[in-house]
């Protein structure tokens, strides 16, 4: 209680509680003293959600076509940063307008819808990547420093952080979800 009143964070308090529990349970063999120790809950914060105009400014402010395409796919298809980083060229199905996501969250495969705007960015990036010689035929869609390695999630986070508008990746996913829901509901405010 004293730590909480003096502004100590939940993670620090929980670390101290765990250490005291170990002391009372293992070292001193005093279960009665360990029972009164309570773990503190972390307050949950809602992510910042960008408007459509702010999302457009974010894509415009991306450092290059590679990052514009990656952020466009993340926003347009609602993919996680790690899922975008691990996309391969063969995962894009432009005829059926699908993105194949392999081993996403929970090690599950899924398909995501591909809209025309991110597809156009992907075509621009594909041409530029082929011209530079960094895009292998069945390789990574967004190669990292080496053509044989994917771009890291950290690089994508840095690209977003370098812009003037910097949402969290969860904020990007929520923007996608709210945009998708609003397109089906005629009374949704824009």
Order of alpha helices (4+ residues) and beta strands (2+ residues): alpha-alpha-alpha-alpha-alpha-alpha-beta-beta-beta-alpha-alpha-alpha
